[in-house]
Each structure stands twice: as structure tokens, then as C-alpha cells.
Amino acid sequence: MSETTQYLVNKSDFADLRAEKAPLPSLQKGEALIRIGRVAFTANNISYALAGESLGYWKFFPPATDQNTYGLIPVWGYGEVEAENDSGLGVGESVFGYWPMASHWIVQPGAVKPHRFIDSAEHRAALPGIYNNYRRVAKEEMADGEFADRQSLLFPLVGTAFGIFDWLQTEGRGDATQIILTSASSKTALGLAFLAKNNSDIKVIGLTSPGNLEATKKIGFYHQVLSYEDLERISEAPTIIIDMAGNGELSAKLHQHLGDNMLREARVGATHGQSHFNIDGFKKERSFFFFLPSHAAKRQPETDGAFLKDMLAFSGEFARQSGDWLDVVDGETTELYEKVRTGSIMPNQGAILSLS
């Protein structure tokens, strides 16, 4: 393999996606060439692009050309070792983790263990470690292609959900008797709703667009699902808001409606492409940004390493039961990218891209 196909997105105009060929350098000692296969593409990946500068997501996978204008959006999924040079990996083995939107990528495996390794590339050393971990995959998992697709779709999303629920349980809930999840049709919100409804006594309320209302209700993970137009129907009980919509005006309206019973708001991602600003009624002092890598870095030593293991176990459990409500959709990369970017994917659908 002498070249890779890279799907480059304009950092200032996400509608501008182009596929370009780029040469691959010769493998140096300690490197492995990964052929990237089927990967998930969700609103979470759009959030990576939105936070590409502020949170460093563009730094993980610098493209071959025009790095100031174009970037490679990170995605989660499976790859296969196509070639290696004394890397500790074997040609033909499968790995799961964090990749660029490209057909191939070179990694520098470090801390290689029977079931995992890290990419020890120098430019990734200062980036959040949770993204640098890769899992060496058993043949049985790859044989179950449907599970592999669902794991790609749900691991990063319900991993975040697991982290938020852990924060709620350990320090965040306080006196709250209900939580409100905006962008309730998103996979992260669904994972959190599933966890909270089945593992706590807190009331779980979802807010979504009118077009997604019935589909989100049908999934059955919430005690109550309302459209953004029906905020007045929300009980004014002590509340934690988990904001996944990134819509400051919506948050301000919720803050005003709940008054002093709006105890805290955790902002997670930005699926609507908007940011929170100084909007009248928005209680800035009660709002903070939840960043899973920071929470995981804190909780991993506190739990003697159990946090990440439990997160992985939950994502696998959630992926296996998702056949009851989640339909996997695959197709041409640029077409599916545009559907996700414009919000045309339904709550009960998940897009899988084939990059090679």
C-alpha cells in the first residue's frame, strides 16, 4: 500500500468534504500500517469538528496537505494491521479505537499488551490519553459483524453517558429529583437515559425536536419526552440539566422556567452547532462544561482502574441490547456524512462508513 484516501473537511465550512489521495511514507521500526474499515459517524463526530480548535481534536490526525484549512475528523471503529515493522502487532489482526476519516493510518504502538496498546506518536503525547488507547480484538468479536458495527456506534457515546452518570452518582446530583436531557434523541442522551432510568430513582426527562418526538418516545428510555416547544410542561422540581444541544437560548429558557430549582447544568458537546453566551436568564455560575477525558483521568485512579473497564463493559452490554431499537445504516461515505451533518439521521438509526 503506497497511498491512502483521506476525507478532508474544511475547518470553517463542514459542508465542504473532499476525498483526496495522499502518499504513505515507508514504515519505520516500531510502526504499523492500519487499514481502517467500518467506522461510526454520528453527531458526536460533528462535535469533534466544532471543538477541533478549542479542545485539540484537529491535532490527533494532521492531514497530508493544507493543514491550516482542512482537517481529518476523528471517528471510532475497527481497523486491521496491513503491515508492520517490529511493532509488536501481527499482520492481519484487528484493532478497535480512534481513527481519522481515511483509508489507512500509521501508528506507533507502545505499551503493547495482549489485549491493548497505545499510539505513542510524539504529537499525541500531550493529547487526552483516553483517545490514544487501542484494543486488540478477538476473532470472535470480528466474526459478529453486527455487534462490531453497534460497538463502533455506541462505545464513544455511551462511554460519555457512563461518565456523566458516574459524575451524577458521585458528586453531581445533590438534591435533584429529576434530570433534563436536551438533544434527547442523540445516542449519548439515550445511553444516559437508559442508565439513569434503570439504576436510580431520579425522573428522566428528554427534550427533542418535534420531528424526533415520537421516535424518541418509542425507544422507551425516558420517563417523559417533550418537544422544545413544550418547556412549560416540565415540573419545577429540583433539577440537573444535561445539555447536549449546545443551544444557549434553550438553556436560558430552562433556567428561567426552573428558577432556583435549576441546581446545575452540565454542557456536553454541541450537536446544534451553537455555543452558550451571556444570554439573559442564563445562570452562568451554575453551568459547567463536562469533558469525559478529564473526568476519566480523575476517576481512573480513584477506582483502581475500574472506571474504564466498567465503561467498556457497559458499552458492550448496551451495544448487544441495541438491536431492539437501533438500525445500522451504511452507504456511500460523503452521502452519509451529509445526512449526519444536517441531522437527517433518525434517532433509531446509526450511520456506518466504510473507509477502505
C-alpha positions in Angstrom: 0.0 0.0 0.0 1.6 3.2 -1.2 -1.2 5.7 -0.7 -4.2 6.5 1.5 -7.5 8.2 0.8 -8.2 11.0 3.2 -11.7 12.6 3.7 -10.8 16.2 4.4 -13.3 18.6 5.8 -13.0 22.4 5.7 -12.5 23.6 9.2 -14.6 26.7 8.6 -17.3 25.1 6.4 -18.2 21.5 7.3 -20.3 21.1 4.2 -17.0 21.1 2.2 -15.9 17.5 2.4 -13.5 16.1 -0.2 -11.7 12.8 -0.8 -8.0 13.1 -1.7 -5.2 10.6 -2.3 -2.1 11.0 -0.2 1.2 9.1 -0.3 2.1 6.9 2.6 5.7 7.0 4.0 7.7 3.9 4.4 7.2 2.2 7.8 9.9 2.9 10.3 10.9 0.5 13.0 8.2 0.2 15.7 5.4 1.3 13.3 2.3 -0.4 11.9 0.1 0.4 9.0 -3.6 0.1 9.8 -6.3 -0.3 7.1 -9.3 1.4 8.6 -12.5 -0.4 7.9 -16.0 0.2 9.1 -16.4 3.2 11.4 -19.3 5.0 13.0 -20.2 8.6 12.1 -22.7 10.4 14.4 -23.4 13.9 15.7 -20.6 13.2 18.2 -18.1 13.4 15.3 -19.6 16.7 14.3 -19.0 17.9 17.8 -15.3 16.9 17.5 -15.1 19.2 14.4 -16.9 22.0 16.2 -14.4 21.8 19.1 -11.5 21.0 16.8 -9.6 24.1 17.8 -10.7 24.6 21.4 -10.2 21.0 22.5 -7.5 20.0 20.1 -9.3 17.4 18.0 -7.7 18.6 14.8 -4.3 17.7 16.3 -4.8 14.0 16.5 -4.6 13.3 12.8 -2.9 16.0 10.8 -3.7 15.6 7.1 -1.0 15.3 4.4 -1.7 18.8 2.9 -3.3 22.2 3.7 -3.5 21.6 7.4 -4.5 25.2 8.1 -7.7 25.0 6.1 -8.6 21.3 6.2 -8.7 18.6 8.9 -9.5 15.0 9.5 -12.5 14.4 11.7 -11.8 11.6 14.3 -14.0 8.5 14.1 -14.4 5.3 16.2 -14.3 1.8 14.7 -12.3 -1.1 13.6 -9.1 -1.5 11.6 -6.7 -4.2 10.5 -3.0 -4.4 10.6 -1.9 -4.4 7.0 1.8 -4.2 7.5 4.2 -3.7 10.4 7.9 -3.2 11.2 8.8 -4.7 14.6 5.7 -3.0 16.2 4.6 -5.8 18.5 1.4 -6.3 16.4 0.7 -9.0 13.9 -0.3 -8.6 10.3 -4.0 -9.4 9.9 -5.1 -8.7 13.5 -8.0 -6.4 14.2 -7.9 -3.4 16.5 -10.6 -1.1 17.8 -10.2 2.6 18.5 -9.9 6.2 17.4 -9.0 6.9 13.7 -9.1 9.6 11.1 -11.5 9.7 8.3 -9.1 7.9 6.0 -8.5 4.5 4.5 -5.1 4.0 6.2 -3.1 5.4 9.1 0.3 4.7 10.6 0.5 4.1 14.4 3.4 3.7 16.7 2.3 1.0 19.2 3.6 1.5 22.7 2.9 -0.4 26.0 1.8 -3.3 23.9 -0.2 -5.9 25.9 -2.1 -9.0 24.8 -5.4 -7.0 24.6 -4.4 -3.4 24.1 -1.7 -0.8 23.1 -1.4 2.9 22.9 -0.4 5.1 20.0 2.9 6.6 21.3 3.3 9.0 18.4 5.1 12.1 19.7 2.4 14.6 18.5 -0.2 12.7 20.6 1.7 12.6 23.9 0.1 15.9 25.1 -3.4 15.0 24.0 -6.0 13.3 26.2 -4.8 9.7 26.9 -8.3 8.1 26.6 -8.1 8.6 22.8 -4.7 7.1 22.5 -5.7 3.6 23.7 -6.4 0.9 21.2 -7.9 -2.6 21.9 -6.6 -5.7 20.2 -9.8 -7.5 19.1 -10.6 -11.2 19.5 -11.6 -13.1 16.3 -15.0 -13.9 17.8 -15.8 -10.2 18.0 -15.0 -9.5 14.4 -17.0 -12.6 13.3 -20.0 -10.8 14.7 -20.2 -8.0 12.3 -23.4 -6.6 13.6 -22.0 -6.3 17.1 -18.9 -4.7 15.8 -20.9 -2.0 14.0 -23.0 -1.3 17.1 -19.9 -1.2 19.3 -18.4 1.4 16.9 -21.6 3.5 17.0 -22.2 3.3 20.8 -18.9 3.0 22.6 -17.8 6.7 22.4 -21.3 7.9 23.0 -22.4 5.7 25.9 -18.9 6.0 27.3 -19.6 9.7 27.7 -23.0 8.7 29.1 -21.4 6.4 31.6 -19.1 9.2 32.7 -21.9 11.6 33.2 -23.9 9.1 35.2 -20.8 8.4 37.3 -20.5 12.1 37.9 -24.2 12.3 38.9 -23.8 9.4 41.3 -20.6 10.5 43.0 -20.8 14.3 43.1 -23.3 16.0 40.8 -26.8 15.0 41.8 -27.2 16.8 45.1 -30.9 17.3 45.9 -32.1 16.9 42.4 -35.2 14.7 41.8 -35.2 15.0 38.0 -32.7 15.4 35.2 -33.4 17.0 31.8 -31.5 15.8 28.8 -31.6 18.1 25.7 -31.0 16.7 22.3 -32.7 13.6 23.8 -32.6 11.7 20.5 -28.8 11.7 20.5 -27.1 8.4 21.2 -25.3 9.9 24.2 -28.5 11.1 25.7 -30.2 7.8 25.1 -27.4 5.9 26.9 -27.6 8.3 29.9 -31.4 8.0 30.0 -31.1 4.2 29.9 -28.6 4.2 32.8 -30.4 6.7 34.9 -33.9 5.2 34.5 -32.7 1.7 35.3 -30.1 2.4 38.0 -31.6 5.3 40.1 -34.8 6.8 41.4 -34.4 10.1 39.5 -37.0 11.2 36.9 -35.5 11.3 33.4 -37.0 13.9 31.0 -35.9 14.2 27.4 -36.3 17.3 25.2 -36.1 16.9 21.5 -37.3 18.5 18.2 -40.9 17.9 17.1 -39.7 15.7 14.2 -37.9 13.3 16.6 -40.5 13.3 19.3 -42.4 10.1 18.6 -39.4 8.1 17.6 -37.6 9.1 20.9 -40.7 8.2 22.9 -41.0 4.8 21.2 -37.4 3.8 22.3 -38.7 3.9 25.8 -35.7 5.1 27.8 -37.3 8.2 29.3 -40.0 8.8 31.9 -41.2 11.8 29.8 -40.3 13.1 26.4 -41.3 16.6 25.3 -40.6 18.9 22.3 -38.6 22.1 22.7 -41.9 23.9 22.3 -43.4 22.5 25.5 -41.0 23.6 28.2 -43.8 24.9 30.3 -44.9 21.3 30.9 -41.7 20.5 32.8 -42.2 20.1 36.6 -40.4 22.9 38.5 -38.7 20.3 40.8 -35.0 20.4 41.8 -33.3 19.7 38.5 -29.9 18.9 36.9 -29.8 19.8 33.2 -27.6 17.7 30.9 -27.3 19.9 27.8 -26.2 18.1 24.7 -27.8 20.6 22.3 -25.4 23.5 22.8 -28.3 26.0 22.4 -27.7 28.9 24.8 -31.2 30.3 24.2 -32.8 27.0 25.1 -30.7 26.7 28.2 -31.7 30.2 29.3 -35.4 29.4 28.9 -35.0 26.3 31.0 -33.1 28.3 33.6 -35.8 30.9 33.7 -38.6 28.3 33.9 -36.9 26.3 36.8 -35.7 29.3 38.7 -33.7 28.4 41.8 -34.7 24.7 41.2 -32.2 24.7 38.3 -29.4 23.3 40.5 -26.7 22.7 37.9 -26.2 22.4 34.1 -23.6 20.2 32.6 -22.8 21.1 29.0 -21.8 18.2 26.8 -21.0 18.6 23.1 -22.8 20.8 20.7 -25.0 18.9 18.3 -26.8 22.0 17.1 -23.6 23.9 16.3 -24.3 26.7 18.7 -22.4 28.0 21.8 -23.5 29.3 25.2 -23.0 33.0 25.6 -24.1 35.7 28.0 -27.8 35.4 27.3 -30.4 37.0 29.5 -31.7 34.4 32.1 -28.7 32.0 31.6 -27.3 31.1 35.0 -23.6 31.0 34.1 -22.5 30.4 37.7 -24.4 27.1 37.8 -23.2 25.8 34.4 -20.0 24.0 33.5 -18.5 22.0 30.6 -18.4 18.2 31.2 -15.3 16.7 29.4 -15.1 12.9 29.6 -11.3 12.7 29.4 -10.9 15.0 32.4 -13.5 13.0 34.4 -11.9 9.7 33.4 -8.4 10.9 34.3 -9.7 11.8 37.8 -11.8 8.7 38.4 -9.5 6.0 37.0 -7.0 6.2 39.9 -9.9 6.7 42.4 -11.4 3.4 41.3 -8.1 1.5 41.0 -8.5 1.3 37.2 -12.1 0.0 37.3 -13.6 3.1 35.7 -12.5 2.4 32.1 -13.1 -1.3 32.5 -16.7 -0.7 33.7 -17.2 1.9 30.9 -16.1 -0.7 28.3 -18.3 -3.4 29.8 -21.4 -1.1 29.8 -20.8 -0.1 26.2 -20.7 -3.8 25.2 -23.9 -4.5 27.1 -25.6 -1.6 25.7 -24.5 -2.4 22.1 -25.7 -6.0 22.4 -29.2 -4.9 23.5 -29.5 -2.1 20.9 -30.9 -4.5 18.3 -34.3 -3.8 19.8 -34.2 -0.1 18.8 -31.1 0.8 16.7 -31.0 0.2 12.9 -27.5 0.3 11.4 -27.4 2.3 8.1 -24.4 2.1 5.8 -23.7 3.5 2.3 -21.5 5.9 0.4 -19.3 8.0 2.7 -20.0 11.5 1.5 -23.7 10.9 1.3 -23.9 9.5 4.9 -21.6 12.3 6.2 -24.0 14.9 4.8 -27.1 13.2 6.3 -25.5 13.2 9.8 -24.2 16.7 9.4 -27.6 18.1 8.5 -29.5 16.0 11.1 -31.2 13.7 8.7 -30.4 10.5 10.6 -33.3 9.4 12.8 -32.9 8.6 16.5 -33.2 4.9 15.8 -30.6 4.9 13.1 -26.8 4.8 13.2 -24.5 5.5 10.3 -21.5 3.3 9.4 -18.9 4.4 6.9 -16.6 2.1 5.0 -13.4 4.0 4.6 -11.4 1.3 2.7 
